[in-house]
């Protein structure tokens, strides 16, 4: 692992940058990276720091060998009042929305358990690479609650209403092959290849224009909430505005000169 990002000593996550790829690792190994308030605060802080760092072109989120994140820390929330529960779930939602609205690609490298909030986090990412033996699911119904971190919204959008109800109503686990079939996983690979595969995707994206990536992400995200006519109009405006950028000029000139473009995000 590289030097800690900006020398910051996070308590529940690890952060470092290699070249133009930033990493955020959930790191509560004794608790299988269960999500508590501290982890939510630290991961949100880091997400925003990466947003403002011009060196960072893509972000990889990972866990440890046996767990991406095994859901919420039940030991922390078991005595919550409704107001405390709302404060907690607001922080969860804030994190996932920050991932979706981030201007840089965020990729999930998932090994081991990705349950509850862990699976919801992967659903919020732009790209998800799963290990063949990863364990996925939204089992909250078994606890007398249901997914509150966006699972009822993102899973049906990623699959279908009926599929989402199947997994949320039963609390059954989903295997990675099924996740791939349903369009949730971009790739399913052996556990030992998860990080390397994710890094290949990240490096490929990091070579593209940051302005074009941001505009493309915004346009794709907007497609979930708009009719096609409105979505296409938003796409057309964003596409046209890129012609005011140096990146557009560099990209097209590089194509004409048969060389790799050197994008600067300007």
C-alpha positions in Angstrom: 0.0 0.0 0.0 1.2 3.5 -0.8 1.6 6.4 1.6 -1.5 7.5 3.4 -3.4 10.2 1.5 -2.1 13.6 2.6 -0.8 11.9 5.7 -4.3 11.7 7.2 -4.8 9.0 9.8 -8.3 7.8 9.2 -9.7 5.3 11.8 -12.1 3.2 9.7 -10.8 3.6 6.1 -7.5 3.6 4.3 -6.7 6.1 1.6 -3.9 6.5 -0.9 -3.2 7.6 -4.5 -1.2 5.8 -7.1 -0.5 8.0 -10.2 -4.0 9.4 -11.0 -6.0 6.6 -9.4 -7.3 7.2 -5.9 -8.2 4.4 -3.5 -10.7 4.2 -0.6 -10.5 1.0 1.4 -13.1 0.2 4.1 -10.9 -1.0 7.0 -12.7 -2.4 10.0 -11.5 -6.0 9.5 -12.6 -7.3 12.9 -16.1 -6.1 12.2 -16.1 -7.3 8.5 -16.1 -3.6 7.6 -19.5 -3.1 9.0 -20.7 0.5 8.4 -20.8 2.7 11.5 -21.1 6.4 12.0 -17.4 7.0 12.0 -16.9 5.1 8.7 -19.7 7.2 7.1 -18.2 10.4 8.2 -14.7 9.5 7.1 -15.7 8.0 3.7 -17.8 11.1 2.9 -14.9 13.4 3.9 -12.5 11.5 1.6 -15.0 11.4 -1.2 -15.2 15.1 -1.2 -11.4 15.5 -0.9 -10.9 13.3 -4.0 -13.5 15.5 -5.7 -11.4 18.6 -5.3 -8.0 16.9 -6.0 -6.9 17.6 -9.6 -4.5 14.7 -9.5 -7.3 12.2 -9.1 -8.9 11.0 -12.3 -10.7 7.9 -11.1 -11.5 6.3 -7.7 -11.5 2.7 -6.6 -13.4 1.6 -3.5 -12.5 -1.7 -2.0 -12.7 -3.6 1.2 -10.6 -6.4 2.7 -10.1 -9.9 1.6 -13.2 -11.3 3.2 -15.5 -8.3 3.1 -16.3 -5.3 1.0 -18.7 -4.2 3.7 -21.0 -6.5 5.7 -23.8 -4.0 6.1 -24.5 -1.6 9.0 -23.0 -2.2 12.4 -26.0 -3.6 14.2 -24.3 -3.3 17.6 -24.3 0.4 17.2 -27.9 0.8 15.9 -29.8 -1.7 18.0 -30.8 1.0 20.6 -31.5 3.8 18.2 -34.5 6.0 18.6 -36.3 6.9 15.4 -34.5 10.3 15.4 -31.1 8.6 15.8 -32.0 6.1 13.1 -33.0 9.0 10.8 -29.7 10.8 11.5 -27.8 7.6 10.7 -29.6 6.8 7.4 -29.3 10.4 6.3 -25.5 10.0 6.5 -25.8 6.8 4.5 -27.8 8.5 1.8 -25.5 11.5 1.8 -22.5 9.1 1.0 -24.2 7.3 -1.8 -25.6 10.4 -3.4 -22.1 11.9 -3.3 -20.8 8.8 -5.1 -23.5 9.1 -7.8 -23.0 12.9 -8.2 -19.2 12.7 -8.1 -17.6 14.2 -11.3 -15.1 11.4 -11.4 -15.7 7.7 -12.2 -16.0 5.6 -9.0 -15.4 1.9 -9.3 -16.3 -0.8 -6.7 -13.9 -3.7 -6.3 -15.9 -6.2 -4.4 -14.6 -9.3 -2.6 -16.3 -11.3 0.2 -19.4 -9.9 1.8 -21.3 -7.0 0.3 -24.5 -7.0 2.3 -27.0 -4.3 3.1 -25.2 -0.9 2.9 -22.2 -2.6 1.4 -24.3 -3.8 -1.6 -26.1 -0.5 -1.7 -22.7 1.3 -2.0 -21.7 -0.9 -4.9 -25.1 -0.1 -6.6 -24.3 3.6 -6.3 -20.9 3.2 -8.0 -20.4 3.7 -11.8 -18.6 0.3 -12.3 -18.8 -2.8 -10.1 -16.4 -5.7 -10.4 -17.3 -8.7 -8.2 -15.3 -11.7 -7.1 -16.8 -15.1 -8.2 -17.3 -16.0 -4.5 -18.6 -12.7 -3.3 -21.8 -12.8 -1.2 -24.3 -10.1 -2.2 -27.7 -9.1 -0.8 -30.1 -6.9 1.0 -31.0 -9.0 4.0 -32.5 -6.2 6.2 -35.9 -7.8 6.1 -34.6 -10.5 8.4 -34.0 -7.8 11.1 -37.5 -6.4 11.0 -36.5 -3.4 8.8 -35.8 -3.0 5.1 -33.0 -1.5 3.0 -32.9 2.2 3.9 -29.7 3.3 2.0 -31.2 3.4 -1.4 -31.7 -0.3 -2.0 -35.4 0.0 -2.7 -34.6 2.7 -5.3 -31.4 1.6 -7.0 -31.9 -2.1 -7.2 -35.2 -1.9 -9.2 -33.6 0.7 -11.5 -30.6 -1.6 -12.1 -32.8 -4.7 -12.6 -36.6 -4.6 -12.4 -39.3 -4.0 -9.8 -40.1 -7.7 -9.5 -36.5 -8.7 -9.1 -35.9 -6.1 -6.5 -39.0 -7.2 -4.6 -37.8 -10.8 -4.8 -34.5 -10.1 -3.1 -35.7 -7.4 -0.7 -38.8 -9.3 0.5 -37.0 -12.6 1.0 -33.6 -11.3 2.2 -32.0 -14.0 0.0 -28.4 -13.6 -1.1 -27.5 -13.0 -4.7 -24.6 -14.8 -6.3 -22.2 -12.7 -8.6 -23.2 -14.7 -11.7 -26.8 -13.7 -11.2 -25.7 -10.1 -10.5 -23.9 -10.2 -13.9 -26.9 -11.7 -15.6 -29.1 -8.9 -14.2 -26.8 -6.2 -15.3 -25.5 -5.2 -11.8 -22.0 -6.4 -12.2 -19.8 -5.2 -15.0 -17.4 -8.2 -14.6 -17.2 -11.3 -12.4 -13.6 -12.6 -11.9 -11.7 -14.8 -9.5 -11.1 -13.0 -6.1 -7.4 -12.7 -6.8 -8.1 -10.7 -9.9 -10.7 -8.3 -8.7 -8.4 -5.4 -7.8 -6.3 -5.8 -10.9 -9.3 -5.9 -13.2 -10.8 -2.8 -11.5 -7.5 -1.0 -11.9 -7.5 -1.7 -15.6 -10.9 -0.1 -16.0 -9.8 2.8 -13.9 -6.6 3.4 -15.8 -8.5 3.3 -19.1 -11.0 5.9 -17.8 -8.3 8.1 -16.3 -6.8 8.6 -19.8 -10.0 10.1 -21.1 -11.1 13.7 -20.9 -12.3 14.5 -17.3 -14.8 17.0 -18.8 -16.3 14.5 -21.2 -16.4 11.9 -18.5 -18.3 14.2 -16.1 -20.7 15.3 -18.8 -21.3 11.7 -19.9 -21.9 10.6 -16.3 -24.4 13.4 -15.7 -26.3 12.6 -18.9 -26.5 8.9 -18.1 -27.6 9.5 -14.5 -30.3 11.9 -15.8 -31.7 9.2 -18.0 -33.2 7.5 -14.9 -35.4 10.4 -14.0 -36.3 12.1 -17.3 -38.3 11.2 -20.3 -36.3 10.5 -23.4 -37.0 13.8 -25.1 -35.8 15.8 -22.1 -32.8 13.4 -21.6 -31.7 13.8 -25.2 -32.0 17.6 -24.9 -29.7 17.6 -21.9 -27.3 15.3 -23.7 -27.3 17.7 -26.7 -26.5 20.7 -24.6 -23.7 19.0 -22.7 -22.3 17.6 -25.9 -22.3 21.0 -27.6 -20.7 22.7 -24.6 -17.6 20.4 -24.8 -16.7 22.2 -28.0 -15.6 25.1 -25.9 -13.0 22.9 -24.2 -9.3 22.4 -25.0 -9.9 18.7 -24.4 -12.3 18.5 -27.4 -9.7 20.2 -29.6 -6.9 18.0 -28.4 -9.0 14.8 -28.8 -10.0 15.5 -32.4 -6.6 16.8 -33.4 -4.9 13.7 -31.9 -7.4 11.5 -33.9 -6.4 13.3 -37.1 -2.7 12.9 -36.3 -3.1 9.3 -35.3 -1.7 9.7 -31.8 -2.9 9.3 -28.2 -4.7 12.4 -26.9 -3.3 14.1 -23.8 -6.3 15.5 -22.0 -5.9 18.2 -19.3 -9.5 18.7 -18.1 -9.7 22.1 -19.6 
